[in-house]
């Protein structure tokens, strides 16, 4: 049986991910971007098993696709499906999000956002 996640993994582009995430950041906010970054850096860990990487690919792939259950045209409402998918992905692979993953995500947040509420990131971390 063909593994659709493995097929998608071959098409996953880090450059496309960064480009989409920058656009997403401008509209969805710090919590959503931090969540996506946690997934991304957890995926890059050697210790993260294949099943968890497949969850990450599916979750981040959903963010990258131009088709959404709810179009991203309207702020807040348009991103609720994206936030739900991100939350599901994070909770599912929470055991593979360690301090190094959090540090890398926070470092990238500092590059993209001049100001963000540290409490927002702590709130995401508290749910893992």
C-alpha positions as CSV (number, residue, x, y, z in Angstrom):
1,X,0.0,0.0,0.0
2,X,1.3,3.4,-1.0
3,X,2.1,5.8,1.9
4,X,0.6,9.3,1.0
5,X,2.6,11.0,3.6
6,X,5.9,9.7,2.2
7,X,4.9,10.9,-1.2
8,X,4.1,14.3,0.2
9,X,7.4,14.4,2.1
10,X,9.2,14.3,-1.3
11,X,7.3,17.4,-2.4
12,X,7.8,19.3,0.9
13,X,9.9,22.4,0.3
14,X,11.5,24.2,3.2
15,X,11.7,27.4,1.1
16,X,7.9,27.2,0.4
17,X,7.3,26.5,4.1
18,X,9.2,29.6,5.2
19,X,7.5,31.7,2.6
20,X,4.0,30.6,3.6
21,X,4.8,30.8,7.3
22,X,5.9,34.4,6.9
23,X,2.6,35.3,5.2
24,X,0.7,33.2,7.8
25,X,2.5,35.1,10.5
26,X,1.3,38.5,9.4
27,X,-2.3,37.3,9.8
28,X,-2.6,34.4,12.2
29,X,-0.4,35.8,15.1
30,X,2.4,34.6,17.3
31,X,0.7,31.6,18.9
32,X,0.0,30.0,15.5
33,X,3.4,30.7,14.1
34,X,5.1,29.4,17.2
35,X,3.0,26.3,17.0
36,X,4.1,25.7,13.4
37,X,7.7,26.3,14.3
38,X,7.5,23.8,17.1
39,X,6.2,21.2,14.6
40,X,8.9,22.1,12.0
41,X,11.8,21.8,14.5
42,X,10.4,18.6,16.0
43,X,10.3,17.2,12.5
44,X,14.0,17.9,12.0
45,X,15.0,16.0,15.1
46,X,16.6,12.6,14.4
47,X,14.8,11.2,17.4
48,X,11.4,12.0,16.1
49,X,9.9,8.7,14.8
50,X,8.5,8.3,11.3
51,X,4.8,8.3,12.5
52,X,5.3,11.6,14.3
53,X,7.0,13.1,11.2
54,X,4.1,12.0,9.1
55,X,1.7,13.9,11.5
56,X,3.9,17.0,11.2
57,X,4.0,16.7,7.4
58,X,0.2,16.4,7.3
59,X,-0.2,19.3,9.6
60,X,2.3,21.7,7.9
61,X,1.1,20.5,4.5
62,X,-2.4,21.6,5.4
63,X,-1.0,25.1,6.1
64,X,0.8,25.1,2.7
65,X,-2.1,24.0,0.6
66,X,-4.0,26.7,-1.2
67,X,-7.3,24.9,-0.4
68,X,-8.7,25.2,3.1
69,X,-11.9,24.1,4.8
70,X,-12.3,27.8,5.6
71,X,-10.6,30.2,3.3
72,X,-8.0,32.4,4.9
73,X,-9.4,35.6,3.4
74,X,-11.0,36.8,6.6
75,X,-8.8,37.4,9.6
76,X,-9.5,35.3,12.7
77,X,-12.3,33.2,11.2
78,X,-10.3,32.1,8.1
79,X,-7.5,30.8,10.3
80,X,-9.6,28.8,12.8
81,X,-9.3,25.6,10.8
82,X,-5.5,26.1,10.5
83,X,-5.3,26.7,14.3
84,X,-7.3,23.6,14.9
85,X,-5.1,21.5,12.7
86,X,-1.9,23.0,14.3
87,X,-3.3,22.2,17.8
88,X,-4.1,18.6,16.8
89,X,-0.6,18.1,15.4
90,X,1.1,19.6,18.5
91,X,-0.8,17.6,21.0
92,X,-0.2,14.4,19.0
93,X,3.6,14.7,18.9
94,X,4.1,16.7,22.1
95,X,6.5,14.1,23.4
96,X,9.0,15.0,20.7
97,X,9.0,18.7,21.5
98,X,12.0,19.2,23.8
99,X,13.8,22.3,25.1
100,X,16.0,22.4,22.0
101,X,12.9,22.5,19.7
102,X,11.4,25.3,21.9
103,X,14.7,27.3,21.8
104,X,14.9,27.0,18.0
105,X,11.3,28.1,17.6
106,X,11.7,31.0,19.9
107,X,14.9,32.1,18.1
108,X,13.0,32.2,14.8
109,X,10.1,34.1,16.5
110,X,12.6,36.7,17.5
111,X,13.8,37.1,13.9
112,X,10.3,37.5,12.6
113,X,8.5,39.4,15.3
114,X,10.0,42.5,16.9
115,X,7.4,42.3,19.6
116,X,5.3,39.4,20.7
117,X,3.8,38.5,24.1
118,X,6.0,35.9,25.8
119,X,2.8,34.8,27.6
120,X,1.4,33.7,24.2
121,X,4.3,31.3,23.7
122,X,4.1,30.1,27.3
123,X,0.4,29.3,26.8
124,X,1.2,27.1,23.8
125,X,4.0,25.4,25.8
126,X,1.6,24.8,28.7
127,X,-0.7,22.7,26.5
128,X,2.1,20.3,25.5
